[in-house]
């Protein structure tokens, strides 16, 4: 996502909404760690959605 944004002349700082789909809610912790590496406060709005595999 970072490369796509930068390739289009944008940046991670301009992201306002992120939708994350997972097959197991146990992934919330690891996903959150990655999320915090790429975004900083004020964080973009985020949806965390569990789906069937």
mmCIF entry with sequence, helices, sheets and N, C-alpha, C, O atoms, coordinates in Angstrom:
data_MODEL
# 
_entry.id   MODEL 
# 
_entity.id                         1 
_entity.type                       polymer 
_entity.pdbx_number_of_molecules   1 
# 
_entity_poly.entity_id                      1 
_entity_poly.type                           'polypeptide(L)' 
_entity_poly.nstd_linkage                   no 
_entity_poly.nstd_monomer                   no 
_entity_poly.pdbx_seq_one_letter_code       
;(UNK)(UNK)(UNK)(UNK)(UNK)(UNK)(UNK)(UNK)(UNK)(UNK)(UNK)(UNK)(UNK)(UNK)(UNK)(UNK)
(UNK)(UNK)(UNK)(UNK)(UNK)(UNK)(UNK)(UNK)(UNK)(UNK)(UNK)(UNK)(UNK)(UNK)(UNK)(UNK)
(UNK)(UNK)(UNK)(UNK)(UNK)(UNK)(UNK)(UNK)(UNK)(UNK)(UNK)(UNK)(UNK)(UNK)(UNK)(UNK)
(UNK)(UNK)(UNK)(UNK)(UNK)
;
_entity_poly.pdbx_seq_one_letter_code_can   XXXXXXXXXXXXXXXXXXXXXXXXXXXXXXXXXXXXXXXXXXXXXXXXXXXXX 
_entity_poly.pdbx_strand_id                 A 
# 
loop_
_entity_poly_seq.entity_id 
_entity_poly_seq.num 
_entity_poly_seq.mon_id 
_entity_poly_seq.hetero 
1 1  UNK n 
1 2  UNK n 
1 3  UNK n 
1 4  UNK n 
1 5  UNK n 
1 6  UNK n 
1 7  UNK n 
1 8  UNK n 
1 9  UNK n 
1 10 UNK n 
1 11 UNK n 
1 12 UNK n 
1 13 UNK n 
1 14 UNK n 
1 15 UNK n 
1 16 UNK n 
1 17 UNK n 
1 18 UNK n 
1 19 UNK n 
1 20 UNK n 
1 21 UNK n 
1 22 UNK n 
1 23 UNK n 
1 24 UNK n 
1 25 UNK n 
1 26 UNK n 
1 27 UNK n 
1 28 UNK n 
1 29 UNK n 
1 30 UNK n 
1 31 UNK n 
1 32 UNK n 
1 33 UNK n 
1 34 UNK n 
1 35 UNK n 
1 36 UNK n 
1 37 UNK n 
1 38 UNK n 
1 39 UNK n 
1 40 UNK n 
1 41 UNK n 
1 42 UNK n 
1 43 UNK n 
1 44 UNK n 
1 45 UNK n 
1 46 UNK n 
1 47 UNK n 
1 48 UNK n 
1 49 UNK n 
1 50 UNK n 
1 51 UNK n 
1 52 UNK n 
1 53 UNK n 
# 
_struct_asym.id          A 
_struct_asym.entity_id   1 
# 
loop_
_struct_conf.conf_type_id 
_struct_conf.id 
_struct_conf.pdbx_PDB_helix_id 
_struct_conf.beg_label_comp_id 
_struct_conf.beg_label_asym_id 
_struct_conf.beg_label_seq_id 
_struct_conf.pdbx_beg_PDB_ins_code 
_struct_conf.end_label_comp_id 
_struct_conf.end_label_asym_id 
_struct_conf.end_label_seq_id 
_struct_conf.pdbx_end_PDB_ins_code 
_struct_conf.beg_auth_comp_id 
_struct_conf.beg_auth_asym_id 
_struct_conf.beg_auth_seq_id 
_struct_conf.end_auth_comp_id 
_struct_conf.end_auth_asym_id 
_struct_conf.end_auth_seq_id 
_struct_conf.pdbx_PDB_helix_class 
_struct_conf.details 
_struct_conf.pdbx_PDB_helix_length 
HELX_P HELX_P1 AA1 UNK A 2  ? UNK A 7  ? UNK A 2  UNK A 7  1 ? 6  
HELX_P HELX_P2 AA2 UNK A 12 ? UNK A 14 ? UNK A 12 UNK A 14 5 ? 3  
HELX_P HELX_P3 AA3 UNK A 25 ? UNK A 27 ? UNK A 25 UNK A 27 5 ? 3  
HELX_P HELX_P4 AA4 UNK A 28 ? UNK A 38 ? UNK A 28 UNK A 38 1 ? 11 
# 
_struct_conf_type.id          HELX_P 
_struct_conf_type.criteria    ? 
_struct_conf_type.reference   ? 
# 
_struct_sheet.id               AA1 
_struct_sheet.type             ? 
_struct_sheet.number_strands   2 
_struct_sheet.details          ? 
# 
_struct_sheet_order.sheet_id     AA1 
_struct_sheet_order.range_id_1   1 
_struct_sheet_order.range_id_2   2 
_struct_sheet_order.offset       ? 
_struct_sheet_order.sense        parallel 
# 
loop_
_struct_sheet_range.sheet_id 
_struct_sheet_range.id 
_struct_sheet_range.beg_label_comp_id 
_struct_sheet_range.beg_label_asym_id 
_struct_sheet_range.beg_label_seq_id 
_struct_sheet_range.pdbx_beg_PDB_ins_code 
_struct_sheet_range.end_label_comp_id 
_struct_sheet_range.end_label_asym_id 
_struct_sheet_range.end_label_seq_id 
_struct_sheet_range.pdbx_end_PDB_ins_code 
_struct_sheet_range.beg_auth_comp_id 
_struct_sheet_range.beg_auth_asym_id 
_struct_sheet_range.beg_auth_seq_id 
_struct_sheet_range.end_auth_comp_id 
_struct_sheet_range.end_auth_asym_id 
_struct_sheet_range.end_auth_seq_id 
AA1 1 UNK A 17 ? UNK A 22 ? UNK A 17 UNK A 22 
AA1 2 UNK A 45 ? UNK A 50 ? UNK A 45 UNK A 50 
# 
loop_
_atom_site.group_PDB 
_atom_site.id 
_atom_site.type_symbol 
_atom_site.label_atom_id 
_atom_site.label_alt_id 
_atom_site.label_comp_id 
_atom_site.label_asym_id 
_atom_site.label_entity_id 
_atom_site.label_seq_id 
_atom_site.pdbx_PDB_ins_code 
_atom_site.Cartn_x 
_atom_site.Cartn_y 
_atom_site.Cartn_z 
_atom_site.occupancy 
_atom_site.B_iso_or_equiv 
_atom_site.pdbx_formal_charge 
_atom_site.auth_seq_id 
_atom_site.auth_comp_id 
_atom_site.auth_asym_id 
_atom_site.auth_atom_id 
_atom_site.pdbx_PDB_model_num 
ATOM 1   N N  . UNK A 1 1  ? 0.829   -1.177  0.000  1.00 0.00 ? 1  UNK A N  1 
ATOM 2   C CA . UNK A 1 1  ? 0.000   0.000   0.000  1.00 0.00 ? 1  UNK A CA 1 
ATOM 3   C C  . UNK A 1 1  ? 0.875   1.242   0.000  1.00 0.00 ? 1  UNK A C  1 
ATOM 4   O O  . UNK A 1 1  ? 0.598   2.199   -0.723 1.00 0.00 ? 1  UNK A O  1 
ATOM 5   N N  . UNK A 1 2  ? 1.926   1.232   0.805  1.00 0.00 ? 2  UNK A N  1 
ATOM 6   C CA . UNK A 1 2  ? 2.823   2.389   0.881  1.00 0.00 ? 2  UNK A CA 1 
ATOM 7   C C  . UNK A 1 2  ? 3.426   2.686   -0.483 1.00 0.00 ? 2  UNK A C  1 
ATOM 8   O O  . UNK A 1 2  ? 3.456   3.841   -0.908 1.00 0.00 ? 2  UNK A O  1 
ATOM 9   N N  . UNK A 1 3  ? 3.904   1.664   -1.169 1.00 0.00 ? 3  UNK A N  1 
ATOM 10  C CA . UNK A 1 3  ? 4.502   1.857   -2.492 1.00 0.00 ? 3  UNK A CA 1 
ATOM 11  C C  . UNK A 1 3  ? 3.478   2.363   -3.503 1.00 0.00 ? 3  UNK A C  1 
ATOM 12  O O  . UNK A 1 3  ? 3.787   3.230   -4.320 1.00 0.00 ? 3  UNK A O  1 
ATOM 13  N N  . UNK A 1 4  ? 2.272   1.831   -3.452 1.00 0.00 ? 4  UNK A N  1 
ATOM 14  C CA . UNK A 1 4  ? 1.222   2.262   -4.380 1.00 0.00 ? 4  UNK A CA 1 
ATOM 15  C C  . UNK A 1 4  ? 0.875   3.727   -4.143 1.00 0.00 ? 4  UNK A C  1 
ATOM 16  O O  . UNK A 1 4  ? 0.725   4.490   -5.097 1.00 0.00 ? 4  UNK A O  1 
ATOM 17  N N  . UNK A 1 5  ? 0.749   4.123   -2.889 1.00 0.00 ? 5  UNK A N  1 
ATOM 18  C CA . UNK A 1 5  ? 0.435   5.515   -2.575 1.00 0.00 ? 5  UNK A CA 1 
ATOM 19  C C  . UNK A 1 5  ? 1.540   6.449   -3.052 1.00 0.00 ? 5  UNK A C  1 
ATOM 20  O O  . UNK A 1 5  ? 1.281   7.466   -3.694 1.00 0.00 ? 5  UNK A O  1 
ATOM 21  N N  . UNK A 1 6  ? 2.783   6.082   -2.725 1.00 0.00 ? 6  UNK A N  1 
ATOM 22  C CA . UNK A 1 6  ? 3.903   6.938   -3.110 1.00 0.00 ? 6  UNK A CA 1 
ATOM 23  C C  . UNK A 1 6  ? 4.061   6.985   -4.628 1.00 0.00 ? 6  UNK A C  1 
ATOM 24  O O  . UNK A 1 6  ? 4.416   8.025   -5.181 1.00 0.00 ? 6  UNK A O  1 
ATOM 25  N N  . UNK A 1 7  ? 3.801   5.868   -5.302 1.00 0.00 ? 7  UNK A N  1 
ATOM 26  C CA . UNK A 1 7  ? 3.875   5.834   -6.757 1.00 0.00 ? 7  UNK A CA 1 
ATOM 27  C C  . UNK A 1 7  ? 2.848   6.747   -7.410 1.00 0.00 ? 7  UNK A C  1 
ATOM 28  O O  . UNK A 1 7  ? 3.044   7.217   -8.530 1.00 0.00 ? 7  UNK A O  1 
ATOM 29  N N  . UNK A 1 8  ? 1.755   6.991   -6.705 1.00 0.00 ? 8  UNK A N  1 
ATOM 30  C CA . UNK A 1 8  ? 0.693   7.862   -7.213 1.00 0.00 ? 8  UNK A CA 1 
ATOM 31  C C  . UNK A 1 8  ? 0.859   9.305   -6.715 1.00 0.00 ? 8  UNK A C  1 
ATOM 32  O O  . UNK A 1 8  ? -0.006  10.152  -6.938 1.00 0.00 ? 8  UNK A O  1 
ATOM 33  N N  . UNK A 1 9  ? 1.985   9.569   -6.038 1.00 0.00 ? 9  UNK A N  1 
ATOM 34  C CA . UNK A 1 9  ? 2.236   10.925  -5.552 1.00 0.00 ? 9  UNK A CA 1 
ATOM 35  C C  . UNK A 1 9  ? 1.573   11.245  -4.230 1.00 0.00 ? 9  UNK A C  1 
ATOM 36  O O  . UNK A 1 9  ? 1.418   12.417  -3.886 1.00 0.00 ? 9  UNK A O  1 
ATOM 37  N N  . UNK A 1 10 ? 1.176   10.222  -3.476 1.00 0.00 ? 10 UNK A N  1 
ATOM 38  C CA . UNK A 1 10 ? 0.530   10.435  -2.184 1.00 0.00 ? 10 UNK A CA 1 
ATOM 39  C C  . UNK A 1 10 ? 1.424   9.871   -1.081 1.00 0.00 ? 10 UNK A C  1 
ATOM 40  O O  . UNK A 1 10 ? 2.614   9.644   -1.303 1.00 0.00 ? 10 UNK A O  1 
ATOM 41  N N  . UNK A 1 11 ? 0.858   9.643   0.104  1.00 0.00 ? 11 UNK A N  1 
ATOM 42  C CA . UNK A 1 11 ? 1.649   9.113   1.218  1.00 0.00 ? 11 UNK A CA 1 
ATOM 43  C C  . UNK A 1 11 ? 0.738   8.459   2.261  1.00 0.00 ? 11 UNK A C  1 
ATOM 44  O O  . UNK A 1 11 ? -0.482  8.617   2.224  1.00 0.00 ? 11 UNK A O  1 
ATOM 45  N N  . UNK A 1 12 ? 1.339   7.738   3.168  1.00 0.00 ? 12 UNK A N  1 
ATOM 46  C CA . UNK A 1 12 ? 0.600   7.089   4.246  1.00 0.00 ? 12 UNK A CA 1 
ATOM 47  C C  . UNK A 1 12 ? -0.067  8.129   5.146  1.00 0.00 ? 12 UNK A C  1 
ATOM 48  O O  . UNK A 1 12 ? -1.103  7.845   5.748  1.00 0.00 ? 12 UNK A O  1 
ATOM 49  N N  . UNK A 1 13 ? 0.502   9.312   5.247  1.00 0.00 ? 13 UNK A N  1 
ATOM 50  C CA . UNK A 1 13 ? -0.058  10.364  6.093  1.00 0.00 ? 13 UNK A CA 1 
ATOM 51  C C  . UNK A 1 13 ? -1.408  10.856  5.591  1.00 0.00 ? 13 UNK A C  1 
ATOM 52  O O  . UNK A 1 13 ? -2.156  11.479  6.344  1.00 0.00 ? 13 UNK A O  1 
ATOM 53  N N  . UNK A 1 14 ? -1.728  10.588  4.337  1.00 0.00 ? 14 UNK A N  1 
ATOM 54  C CA . UNK A 1 14 ? -2.996  11.052  3.762  1.00 0.00 ? 14 UNK A CA 1 
ATOM 55  C C  . UNK A 1 14 ? -4.099  9.999   3.819  1.00 0.00 ? 14 UNK A C  1 
ATOM 56  O O  . UNK A 1 14 ? -5.219  10.256  3.379  1.00 0.00 ? 14 UNK A O  1 
ATOM 57  N N  . UNK A 1 15 ? -3.798  8.828   4.352  1.00 0.00 ? 15 UNK A N  1 
ATOM 58  C CA . UNK A 1 15 ? -4.795  7.763   4.467  1.00 0.00 ? 15 UNK A CA 1 
ATOM 59  C C  . UNK A 1 15 ? -5.793  8.147   5.553  1.00 0.00 ? 15 UNK A C  1 
ATOM 60  O O  . UNK A 1 15 ? -5.395  8.531   6.653  1.00 0.00 ? 15 UNK A O  1 
ATOM 61  N N  . UNK A 1 16 ? -7.088  8.045   5.253  1.00 0.00 ? 16 UNK A N  1 
ATOM 62  C CA . UNK A 1 16 ? -8.115  8.396   6.231  1.00 0.00 ? 16 UNK A CA 1 
ATOM 63  C C  . UNK A 1 16 ? -8.922  7.192   6.708  1.00 0.00 ? 16 UNK A C  1 
ATOM 64  O O  . UNK A 1 16 ? -9.599  7.275   7.734  1.00 0.00 ? 16 UNK A O  1 
ATOM 65  N N  . UNK A 1 17 ? -8.863  6.067   5.978  1.00 0.00 ? 17 UNK A N  1 
ATOM 66  C CA . UNK A 1 17 ? -9.655  4.878   6.345  1.00 0.00 ? 17 UNK A CA 1 
ATOM 67  C C  . UNK A 1 17 ? -8.914  3.629   5.908  1.00 0.00 ? 17 UNK A C  1 
ATOM 68  O O  . UNK A 1 17 ? -8.396  3.564   4.793  1.00 0.00 ? 17 UNK A O  1 
ATOM 69  N N  . UNK A 1 18 ? -8.863  2.641   6.781  1.00 0.00 ? 18 UNK A N  1 
ATOM 70  C CA . UNK A 1 18 ? -8.243  1.349   6.490  1.00 0.00 ? 18 UNK A CA 1 
ATOM 71  C C  . UNK A 1 18 ? -9.252  0.260   6.839  1.00 0.00 ? 18 UNK A C  1 
ATOM 72  O O  . UNK A 1 18 ? -9.842  0.278   7.919  1.00 0.00 ? 18 UNK A O  1 
ATOM 73  N N  . UNK A 1 19 ? -9.449  -0.685  5.928  1.00 0.00 ? 19 UNK A N  1 
ATOM 74  C CA . UNK A 1 19 ? -10.308 -1.836  6.188  1.00 0.00 ? 19 UNK A CA 1 
ATOM 75  C C  . UNK A 1 19 ? -9.438  -3.078  6.149  1.00 0.00 ? 19 UNK A C  1 
ATOM 76  O O  . UNK A 1 19 ? -8.761  -3.341  5.155  1.00 0.00 ? 19 UNK A O  1 
ATOM 77  N N  . UNK A 1 20 ? -9.456  -3.842  7.235  1.00 0.00 ? 20 UNK A N  1 
ATOM 78  C CA . UNK A 1 20 ? -8.612  -5.031  7.370  1.00 0.00 ? 20 UNK A CA 1 
ATOM 79  C C  . UNK A 1 20 ? -9.517  -6.253  7.494  1.00 0.00 ? 20 UNK A C  1 
ATOM 80  O O  . UNK A 1 20 ? -10.379 -6.310  8.370  1.00 0.00 ? 20 UNK A O  1 
ATOM 81  N N  . UNK A 1 21 ? -9.315  -7.225  6.612  1.00 0.00 ? 21 UNK A N  1 
ATOM 82  C CA . UNK A 1 21 ? -10.068 -8.475  6.652  1.00 0.00 ? 21 UNK A CA 1 
ATOM 83  C C  . UNK A 1 21 ? -9.142  -9.582  7.149  1.00 0.00 ? 21 UNK A C  1 
ATOM 84  O O  . UNK A 1 21 ? -8.028  -9.732  6.646  1.00 0.00 ? 21 UNK A O  1 
ATOM 85  N N  . UNK A 1 22 ? -9.596  -10.354 8.131  1.00 0.00 ? 22 UNK A N  1 
ATOM 86  C CA . UNK A 1 22 ? -8.823  -11.476 8.664  1.00 0.00 ? 22 UNK A CA 1 
ATOM 87  C C  . UNK A 1 22 ? -9.721  -12.706 8.764  1.00 0.00 ? 22 UNK A C  1 
ATOM 88  O O  . UNK A 1 22 ? -10.945 -12.592 8.818  1.00 0.00 ? 22 UNK A O  1 
ATOM 89  N N  . UNK A 1 23 ? -9.097  -13.879 8.788  1.00 0.00 ? 23 UNK A N  1 
ATOM 90  C CA . UNK A 1 23 ? -9.860  -15.114 8.950  1.00 0.00 ? 23 UNK A CA 1 
ATOM 91  C C  . UNK A 1 23 ? -9.874  -15.580 10.396 1.00 0.00 ? 23 UNK A C  1 
ATOM 92  O O  . UNK A 1 23 ? -10.524 -16.574 10.719 1.00 0.00 ? 23 UNK A O  1 
ATOM 93  N N  . UNK A 1 24 ? -9.162  -14.871 11.275 1.00 0.00 ? 24 UNK A N  1 
ATOM 94  C CA . UNK A 1 24 ? -9.103  -15.248 12.688 1.00 0.00 ? 24 UNK A CA 1 
ATOM 95  C C  . UNK A 1 24 ? -8.894  -13.983 13.514 1.00 0.00 ? 24 UNK A C  1 
ATOM 96  O O  . UNK A 1 24 ? -7.918  -13.262 13.302 1.00 0.00 ? 24 UNK A O  1 
ATOM 97  N N  . UNK A 1 25 ? -9.782  -13.708 14.438 1.00 0.00 ? 25 UNK A N  1 
ATOM 98  C CA . UNK A 1 25 ? -9.653  -12.497 15.259 1.00 0.00 ? 25 UNK A CA 1 
ATOM 99  C C  . UNK A 1 25 ? -8.419  -12.526 16.160 1.00 0.00 ? 25 UNK A C  1 
ATOM 100 O O  . UNK A 1 25 ? -8.036  -11.498 16.720 1.00 0.00 ? 25 UNK A O  1 
ATOM 101 N N  . UNK A 1 26 ? -7.801  -13.690 16.302 1.00 0.00 ? 26 UNK A N  1 
ATOM 102 C CA . UNK A 1 26 ? -6.563  -13.786 17.076 1.00 0.00 ? 26 UNK A CA 1 
ATOM 103 C C  . UNK A 1 26 ? -5.432  -12.995 16.415 1.00 0.00 ? 26 UNK A C  1 
ATOM 104 O O  . UNK A 1 26 ? -4.399  -12.746 17.037 1.00 0.00 ? 26 UNK A O  1 
ATOM 105 N N  . UNK A 1 27 ? -5.628  -12.605 15.163 1.00 0.00 ? 27 UNK A N  1 
ATOM 106 C CA . UNK A 1 27 ? -4.610  -11.835 14.443 1.00 0.00 ? 27 UNK A CA 1 
ATOM 107 C C  . UNK A 1 27 ? -4.630  -10.359 14.812 1.00 0.00 ? 27 UNK A C  1 
ATOM 108 O O  . UNK A 1 27 ? -3.789  -9.597  14.334 1.00 0.00 ? 27 UNK A O  1 
ATOM 109 N N  . UNK A 1 28 ? -5.562  -9.943  15.642 1.00 0.00 ? 28 UNK A N  1 
ATOM 110 C CA . UNK A 1 28 ? -5.678  -8.525  15.964 1.00 0.00 ? 28 UNK A CA 1 
ATOM 111 C C  . UNK A 1 28 ? -4.372  -7.949  16.512 1.00 0.00 ? 28 UNK A C  1 
ATOM 112 O O  . UNK A 1 28 ? -3.941  -6.883  16.072 1.00 0.00 ? 28 UNK A O  1 
ATOM 113 N N  . UNK A 1 29 ? -3.743  -8.629  17.457 1.00 0.00 ? 29 UNK A N  1 
ATOM 114 C CA . UNK A 1 29 ? -2.498  -8.127  18.054 1.00 0.00 ? 29 UNK A CA 1 
ATOM 115 C C  . UNK A 1 29 ? -1.400  -7.924  17.025 1.00 0.00 ? 29 UNK A C  1 
ATOM 116 O O  . UNK A 1 29 ? -0.860  -6.823  16.922 1.00 0.00 ? 29 UNK A O  1 
ATOM 117 N N  . UNK A 1 30 ? -1.050  -8.962  16.252 1.00 0.00 ? 30 UNK A N  1 
ATOM 118 C CA . UNK A 1 30 ? -0.013  -8.790  15.234 1.00 0.00 ? 30 UNK A CA 1 
ATOM 119 C C  . UNK A 1 30 ? -0.369  -7.737  14.180 1.00 0.00 ? 30 UNK A C  1 
ATOM 120 O O  . UNK A 1 30 ? 0.495   -6.968  13.758 1.00 0.00 ? 30 UNK A O  1 
ATOM 121 N N  . UNK A 1 31 ? -1.620  -7.700  13.759 1.00 0.00 ? 31 UNK A N  1 
ATOM 122 C CA . UNK A 1 31 ? -2.045  -6.703  12.775 1.00 0.00 ? 31 UNK A CA 1 
ATOM 123 C C  . UNK A 1 31 ? -1.894  -5.307  13.374 1.00 0.00 ? 31 UNK A C  1 
ATOM 124 O O  . UNK A 1 31 ? -1.450  -4.387  12.687 1.00 0.00 ? 31 UNK A O  1 
ATOM 125 N N  . UNK A 1 32 ? -2.251  -5.141  14.622 1.00 0.00 ? 32 UNK A N  1 
ATOM 126 C CA . UNK A 1 32 ? -2.144  -3.843  15.287 1.00 0.00 ? 32 UNK A CA 1 
ATOM 127 C C  . UNK A 1 32 ? -0.689  -3.382  15.356 1.00 0.00 ? 32 UNK A C  1 
ATOM 128 O O  . UNK A 1 32 ? -0.406  -2.197  15.185 1.00 0.00 ? 32 UNK A O  1 
ATOM 129 N N  . UNK A 1 33 ? 0.227   -4.307  15.605 1.00 0.00 ? 33 UNK A N  1 
ATOM 130 C CA . UNK A 1 33 ? 1.655   -3.952  15.648 1.00 0.00 ? 33 UNK A CA 1 
ATOM 131 C C  . UNK A 1 33 ? 2.128   -3.421  14.302 1.00 0.00 ? 33 UNK A C  1 
ATOM 132 O O  . UNK A 1 33 ? 2.852   -2.427  14.248 1.00 0.00 ? 33 UNK A O  1 
ATOM 133 N N  . UNK A 1 34 ? 1.726   -4.069  13.224 1.00 0.00 ? 34 UNK A N  1 
ATOM 134 C CA . UNK A 1 34 ? 2.100   -3.612  11.884 1.00 0.00 ? 34 UNK A CA 1 
ATOM 135 C C  . UNK A 1 34 ? 1.440   -2.267  11.594 1.00 0.00 ? 34 UNK A C  1 
ATOM 136 O O  . UNK A 1 34 ? 2.079   -1.360  11.061 1.00 0.00 ? 34 UNK A O  1 
ATOM 137 N N  . UNK A 1 35 ? 0.186   -2.143  11.937 1.00 0.00 ? 35 UNK A N  1 
ATOM 138 C CA . UNK A 1 35 ? -0.561  -0.897  11.727 1.00 0.00 ? 35 UNK A CA 1 
ATOM 139 C C  . UNK A 1 35 ? 0.172   0.283   12.376 1.00 0.00 ? 35 UNK A C  1 
ATOM 140 O O  . UNK A 1 35 ? 0.315   1.342   11.765 1.00 0.00 ? 35 UNK A O  1 
ATOM 141 N N  . UNK A 1 36 ? 0.627   0.096   13.602 1.00 0.00 ? 36 UNK A N  1 
ATOM 142 C CA . UNK A 1 36 ? 1.305   1.173   14.325 1.00 0.00 ? 36 UNK A CA 1 
ATOM 143 C C  . UNK A 1 36 ? 2.685   1.494   13.761 1.00 0.00 ? 36 UNK A C  1 
ATOM 144 O O  . UNK A 1 36 ? 3.214   2.577   14.009 1.00 0.00 ? 36 UNK A O  1 
ATOM 145 N N  . UNK A 1 37 ? 3.273   0.567   13.006 1.00 0.00 ? 37 UNK A N  1 
ATOM 146 C CA . UNK A 1 37 ? 4.552   0.840   12.353 1.00 0.00 ? 37 UNK A CA 1 
ATOM 147 C C  . UNK A 1 37 ? 4.381   1.805   11.179 1.00 0.00 ? 37 UNK A C  1 
ATOM 148 O O  . UNK A 1 37 ? 5.276   2.596   10.883 1.00 0.00 ? 37 UNK A O  1 
ATOM 149 N N  . UNK A 1 38 ? 3.244   1.736   10.524 1.00 0.00 ? 38 UNK A N  1 
ATOM 150 C CA . UNK A 1 38 ? 3.033   2.524   9.317  1.00 0.00 ? 38 UNK A CA 1 
ATOM 151 C C  . UNK A 1 38 ? 2.190   3.775   9.517  1.00 0.00 ? 38 UNK A C  1 
ATOM 152 O O  . UNK A 1 38 ? 2.223   4.682   8.685  1.00 0.00 ? 38 UNK A O  1 
ATOM 153 N N  . UNK A 1 39 ? 1.439   3.834   10.602 1.00 0.00 ? 39 UNK A N  1 
ATOM 154 C CA . UNK A 1 39 ? 0.586   4.987   10.865 1.00 0.00 ? 39 UNK A CA 1 
ATOM 155 C C  . UNK A 1 39 ? 0.907   5.557   12.238 1.00 0.00 ? 39 UNK A C  1 
ATOM 156 O O  . UNK A 1 39 ? 1.360   4.844   13.133 1.00 0.00 ? 39 UNK A O  1 
ATOM 157 N N  . UNK A 1 40 ? 0.662   6.859   12.388 1.00 0.00 ? 40 UNK A N  1 
ATOM 158 C CA . UNK A 1 40 ? 0.866   7.501   13.683 1.00 0.00 ? 40 UNK A CA 1 
ATOM 159 C C  . UNK A 1 40 ? -0.359  8.343   14.020 1.00 0.00 ? 40 UNK A C  1 
ATOM 160 O O  . UNK A 1 40 ? -1.199  8.615   13.162 1.00 0.00 ? 40 UNK A O  1 
ATOM 161 N N  . UNK A 1 41 ? -0.444  8.745   15.274 1.00 0.00 ? 41 UNK A N  1 
ATOM 162 C CA . UNK A 1 41 ? -1.590  9.542   15.733 1.00 0.00 ? 41 UNK A CA 1 
ATOM 163 C C  . UNK A 1 41 ? -1.618  10.878  15.003 1.00 0.00 ? 41 UNK A C  1 
ATOM 164 O O  . UNK A 1 41 ? -0.564  11.468  14.768 1.00 0.00 ? 41 UNK A O  1 
ATOM 165 N N  . UNK A 1 42 ? -2.772  11.357  14.649 1.00 0.00 ? 42 UNK A N  1 
ATOM 166 C CA . UNK A 1 42 ? -4.070  10.706  14.783 1.00 0.00 ? 42 UNK A CA 1 
ATOM 167 C C  . UNK A 1 42 ? -4.216  9.597   13.729 1.00 0.00 ? 42 UNK A C  1 
ATOM 168 O O  . UNK A 1 42 ? -4.054  9.834   12.532 1.00 0.00 ? 42 UNK A O  1 
ATOM 169 N N  . UNK A 1 43 ? -4.520  8.408   14.194 1.00 0.00 ? 43 UNK A N  1 
ATOM 170 C CA . UNK A 1 43 ? -4.607  7.239   13.317 1.00 0.00 ? 43 UNK A CA 1 
ATOM 171 C C  . UNK A 1 43 ? -5.806  7.331   12.372 1.00 0.00 ? 43 UNK A C  1 
ATOM 172 O O  . UNK A 1 43 ? -6.838  7.909   12.713 1.00 0.00 ? 43 UNK A O  1 
ATOM 173 N N  . UNK A 1 44 ? -5.648  6.748   11.171 1.00 0.00 ? 44 UNK A N  1 
ATOM 174 C CA . UNK A 1 44 ? -6.811  6.673   10.288 1.00 0.00 ? 44 UNK A CA 1 
ATOM 175 C C  . UNK A 1 44 ? -7.899  5.809   10.921 1.00 0.00 ? 44 UNK A C  1 
ATOM 176 O O  . UNK A 1 44 ? -7.607  4.927   11.728 1.00 0.00 ? 44 UNK A O  1 
ATOM 177 N N  . UNK A 1 45 ? -9.135  6.062   10.559 1.00 0.00 ? 45 UNK A N  1 
ATOM 178 C CA . UNK A 1 45 ? -10.247 5.220   11.005 1.00 0.00 ? 45 UNK A CA 1 
ATOM 179 C C  . UNK A 1 45 ? -9.958  3.808   10.521 1.00 0.00 ? 45 UNK A C  1 
ATOM 180 O O  . UNK A 1 45 ? -9.432  3.621   9.424  1.00 0.00 ? 45 UNK A O  1 
ATOM 181 N N  . UNK A 1 46 ? -10.300 2.812   11.333 1.00 0.00 ? 46 UNK A N  1 
ATOM 182 C CA . UNK A 1 46 ? -9.977  1.432   10.974 1.00 0.00 ? 46 UNK A CA 1 
ATOM 183 C C  . UNK A 1 46 ? -11.152 0.509   11.241 1.00 0.00 ? 46 UNK A C  1 
ATOM 184 O O  . UNK A 1 46 ? -11.816 0.599   12.273 1.00 0.00 ? 46 UNK A O  1 
ATOM 185 N N  . UNK A 1 47 ? -11.393 -0.380  10.288 1.00 0.00 ? 47 UNK A N  1 
ATOM 186 C CA . UNK A 1 47 ? -12.363 -1.464  10.463 1.00 0.00 ? 47 UNK A CA 1 
ATOM 187 C C  . UNK A 1 47 ? -11.585 -2.769  10.452 1.00 0.00 ? 47 UNK A C  1 
ATOM 188 O O  . UNK A 1 47 ? -10.736 -2.982  9.587  1.00 0.00 ? 47 UNK A O  1 
ATOM 189 N N  . UNK A 1 48 ? -11.870 -3.635  11.400 1.00 0.00 ? 48 UNK A N  1 
ATOM 190 C CA . UNK A 1 48 ? -11.213 -4.937  11.525 1.00 0.00 ? 48 UNK A CA 1 
ATOM 191 C C  . UNK A 1 48 ? -12.316 -5.981  11.391 1.00 0.00 ? 48 UNK A C  1 
ATOM 192 O O  . UNK A 1 48 ? -13.129 -6.145  12.300 1.00 0.00 ? 48 UNK A O  1 
ATOM 193 N N  . UNK A 1 49 ? -12.348 -6.673  10.282 1.00 0.00 ? 49 UNK A N  1 
ATOM 194 C CA . UNK A 1 49 ? -13.468 -7.560  9.964  1.00 0.00 ? 49 UNK A CA 1 
ATOM 195 C C  . UNK A 1 49 ? -13.018 -9.007  9.841  1.00 0.00 ? 49 UNK A C  1 
ATOM 196 O O  . UNK A 1 49 ? -12.115 -9.324  9.066  1.00 0.00 ? 49 UNK A O  1 
ATOM 197 N N  . UNK A 1 50 ? -13.653 -9.876  10.609 1.00 0.00 ? 50 UNK A N  1 
ATOM 198 C CA . UNK A 1 50 ? -13.362 -11.313 10.522 1.00 0.00 ? 50 UNK A CA 1 
ATOM 199 C C  . UNK A 1 50 ? -14.290 -11.941 9.484  1.00 0.00 ? 50 UNK A C  1 
ATOM 200 O O  . UNK A 1 50 ? -15.494 -11.685 9.476  1.00 0.00 ? 50 UNK A O  1 
ATOM 201 N N  . UNK A 1 51 ? -13.712 -12.767 8.609  1.00 0.00 ? 51 UNK A N  1 
ATOM 202 C CA . UNK A 1 51 ? -14.478 -13.457 7.572  1.00 0.00 ? 51 UNK A CA 1 
ATOM 203 C C  . UNK A 1 51 ? -14.134 -14.936 7.590  1.00 0.00 ? 51 UNK A C  1 
ATOM 204 O O  . UNK A 1 51 ? -13.101 -15.334 8.129  1.00 0.00 ? 51 UNK A O  1 
ATOM 205 N N  . UNK A 1 52 ? -15.006 -15.753 6.996  1.00 0.00 ? 52 UNK A N  1 
ATOM 206 C CA . UNK A 1 52 ? -14.712 -17.177 6.868  1.00 0.00 ? 52 UNK A CA 1 
ATOM 207 C C  . UNK A 1 52 ? -13.597 -17.371 5.848  1.00 0.00 ? 52 UNK A C  1 
ATOM 208 O O  . UNK A 1 52 ? -13.490 -16.634 4.867  1.00 0.00 ? 52 UNK A O  1 
ATOM 209 N N  . UNK A 1 53 ? -12.772 -18.377 6.103  1.00 0.00 ? 53 UNK A N  1 
ATOM 210 C CA . UNK A 1 53 ? -11.657 -18.671 5.169  1.00 0.00 ? 53 UNK A CA 1 
ATOM 211 C C  . UNK A 1 53 ? -12.178 -19.174 3.851  1.00 0.00 ? 53 UNK A C  1 
ATOM 212 O O  . UNK A 1 53 ? -11.393 -19.470 2.950  1.00 0.00 ? 53 UNK A O  1 
# 
